[in-house]
Amino acid sequence: MLGSLGGILLGLLLGLRHAFEPDHLTAVSTLVVEARDVRGGIRLGAIWGIGHTVSLAVVGTLLLATGSVLPERAAAAFELAVAAMLVLLGVRSVLHAIREGDRGPVRRHHHGDDEHVHPGPGGHVHVAGRSLALRPLAVGLVHGLAGSGALAALAFSELPTLAARVGYIVLFGLGSVGGMAIASGLAGASLHRFAGSGRRRRMFFVATGLLSIGAGIAWAIPQLGMI
């Protein structure tokens, strides 16, 4: 019992560390440049983590419940989806720097009877009276899919019961929410302090975009031979 509890709690710590892996930080770096302050960075990272946790929990639980292993080709396809997303985010970041500058266009749109205006593309949905950004949520969902098979296999091999295995995956996901909120909050604070001007901010857009494109290409190369 104590061993299972310790294993589940370990999942929380591993999830916290997992958020700081290079592909996660690279993807979020292309988004956090749009955050205006620490709070915005924390919110963006937490939304990424929510998407990451949802896909981890859903796919991982299905694999555990059926006793299945994610096929190698499917795992490679998920990794290629991450690579493609990194490239697209990078291209978007560079184009944003070229065309939209510091704040981006101001857009007016509707959610039912609610009409409001905000800068940048800022696609979002409203949940319980609060806005939830779609882009970091989608990025987190894709990253969660890519890690779900390996995480389910680890939980299956280390923990004795289905409840313990599912608990491990959920806490791992929650740890990643906290870890990414911390990472993106720190990034948002740094950006707010050192890139306050429009010119510097555009330079950050270009730098993070090129980094993301390079990381996406490098991430895809080893996966292509497995499809």
C-alpha positions in Angstrom: 0.0 0.0 0.0 2.7 2.5 1.0 4.8 1.4 -2.0 1.8 2.2 -4.3 1.2 5.5 -2.6 4.9 6.4 -2.9 4.8 5.5 -6.6 1.8 7.6 -7.3 3.3 10.6 -5.5 6.5 10.1 -7.5 4.3 10.6 -10.6 3.6 14.2 -9.4 7.3 15.0 -9.1 8.1 13.4 -12.4 5.3 15.3 -14.0 6.8 18.5 -12.6 10.2 17.7 -14.1 8.6 16.5 -17.4 7.3 20.0 -18.1 10.8 21.2 -18.4 11.7 18.9 -21.3 13.1 20.6 -24.4 10.2 20.1 -26.8 7.7 21.4 -24.2 9.7 24.5 -23.4 10.3 25.2 -27.1 6.6 25.0 -28.0 5.6 27.2 -25.1 8.3 29.7 -25.8 6.7 30.5 -29.1 3.4 31.3 -27.2 4.7 32.9 -24.1 6.1 35.9 -26.1 2.5 37.0 -26.4 2.1 37.1 -22.6 2.2 40.6 -21.3 3.4 39.8 -17.7 4.0 37.0 -15.2 0.4 36.3 -14.6 -0.2 35.9 -18.4 2.7 33.5 -18.6 1.5 31.4 -15.7 -2.0 31.2 -17.2 -0.7 30.2 -20.6 1.5 27.4 -19.1 -1.3 26.1 -17.0 -3.6 25.9 -20.0 -0.9 24.0 -21.9 -0.7 21.7 -18.9 -4.4 21.1 -18.8 -4.4 20.0 -22.4 -1.4 17.8 -21.8 -3.1 16.2 -18.8 -6.4 15.5 -20.6 -4.8 13.6 -23.5 -2.4 11.8 -21.1 -5.3 10.7 -18.9 -7.7 9.7 -21.6 -5.3 7.7 -23.8 -3.2 6.3 -20.9 -6.4 5.1 -19.1 -7.7 3.4 -22.2 -4.4 1.6 -22.7 -4.3 0.6 -19.0 -7.9 -0.6 -18.9 -7.5 -2.7 -22.0 -4.0 -4.0 -21.2 -2.8 -2.7 -24.5 0.5 -1.2 -25.6 0.6 1.8 -28.0 1.8 0.5 -31.4 5.3 1.7 -32.4 4.0 3.2 -35.6 1.2 5.1 -33.7 3.8 6.4 -31.1 6.0 7.6 -34.0 3.0 9.3 -35.6 2.2 11.1 -32.4 5.9 12.3 -32.2 5.7 13.4 -35.8 2.6 15.4 -34.9 4.6 17.2 -32.2 7.4 17.9 -34.7 5.0 19.3 -37.2 3.4 21.4 -34.5 6.8 22.8 -33.5 7.5 23.8 -37.1 4.1 25.4 -37.5 4.4 27.3 -34.3 7.9 28.5 -35.3 6.6 29.7 -38.7 3.7 31.4 -37.0 6.0 33.2 -34.6 8.2 34.5 -37.4 5.3 35.7 -39.5 3.8 37.3 -36.4 7.0 39.3 -36.0 7.0 40.4 -39.6 3.4 41.3 -40.0 1.9 42.1 -36.6 4.7 43.6 -34.6 4.4 44.1 -30.9 0.7 43.6 -30.1 -0.9 42.2 -33.2 -4.2 43.3 -34.7 -7.1 44.3 -32.4 -10.1 42.0 -33.1 -13.7 42.3 -32.2 -15.8 39.1 -32.0 -18.8 37.5 -30.3 -19.5 34.6 -28.0 -23.3 34.5 -28.1 -24.4 37.9 -26.9 -21.0 38.7 -25.4 -19.0 41.1 -27.7 -15.4 42.1 -26.8 -12.2 43.3 -28.2 -8.6 42.2 -27.5 -5.2 42.4 -29.2 -3.7 39.6 -31.3 -5.4 36.5 -32.7 -6.2 35.3 -29.2 -8.6 32.4 -30.1 -10.4 31.2 -27.0 -13.5 29.6 -25.6 -15.4 30.5 -22.5 -15.7 28.0 -19.7 -17.5 28.8 -16.4 -17.4 32.5 -17.2 -13.6 32.5 -17.9 -11.7 32.5 -21.2 -9.6 29.5 -22.1 -7.0 30.0 -24.8 -7.3 27.5 -27.6 -3.8 27.5 -29.0 -1.8 26.5 -25.8 -4.6 24.0 -25.0 -4.2 22.3 -28.4 -0.4 22.3 -28.1 -0.7 20.6 -24.7 -3.2 18.0 -26.1 -0.7 17.0 -28.9 2.2 16.8 -26.5 0.1 14.6 -24.1 -0.7 12.2 -27.0 3.0 11.8 -27.8 3.8 10.8 -24.2 0.8 8.7 -23.3 2.0 5.3 -24.5 5.3 5.4 -22.7 3.7 6.7 -19.5 1.0 4.0 -19.5 3.7 1.3 -20.0 5.7 2.7 -17.1 2.7 2.8 -14.8 1.7 -0.7 -15.8 5.1 -2.1 -15.0 5.6 -0.3 -11.7 2.2 -0.3 -10.0 0.0 -3.3 -9.0 -3.6 -2.0 -9.5 -5.5 -0.1 -12.2 -6.6 2.6 -9.7 -2.9 3.1 -8.7 -1.9 3.3 -12.3 -4.6 5.8 -13.3 -3.7 7.8 -10.2 -0.1 7.9 -11.2 -1.0 9.2 -14.7 -3.4 11.9 -13.3 -0.8 13.2 -10.8 1.9 13.1 -13.4 -0.4 15.3 -15.6 -1.1 17.7 -12.7 2.6 17.9 -12.0 3.2 19.0 -15.6 0.5 21.7 -15.1 2.4 23.1 -12.2 5.8 22.7 -13.9 4.8 24.4 -17.1 3.0 27.2 -15.2 6.2 27.9 -13.3 8.4 27.7 -16.5 6.1 30.0 -18.5 5.6 32.4 -15.6 9.3 32.8 -15.3 9.6 33.3 -19.1 6.8 35.9 -19.0 8.5 37.8 -16.2 11.8 37.8 -18.1 10.1 38.9 -21.3 8.2 41.7 -19.5 11.5 43.0 -18.0 13.9 42.7 -20.9 11.7 42.9 -24.0 9.4 45.8 -23.2 9.9 47.6 -26.5 8.2 46.5 -29.8 11.5 46.0 -31.5 12.9 43.7 -28.8 9.7 41.8 -28.6 9.8 41.2 -32.3 13.3 39.9 -32.0 12.1 37.4 -29.4 9.3 36.3 -31.8 11.9 35.6 -34.5 14.4 33.9 -32.2 11.8 31.6 -30.6 10.3 30.9 -34.0 13.6 29.8 -35.6 14.4 27.7 -32.5 11.0 26.0 -32.8 11.4 25.3 -36.5 14.9 23.8 -35.9 13.7 21.7 -33.0 10.7 20.4 -35.0 12.9 19.3 -37.9 15.4 17.6 -35.5 12.5 15.9 -33.6 11.0 14.5 -36.9 14.2 12.9 -38.4 14.4 9.9 -36.1 10.7 9.2 -36.3 10.5 9.1 -40.0 12.1 5.7 -40.2 9.6 4.2 -37.8 6.5 5.1 -39.8 
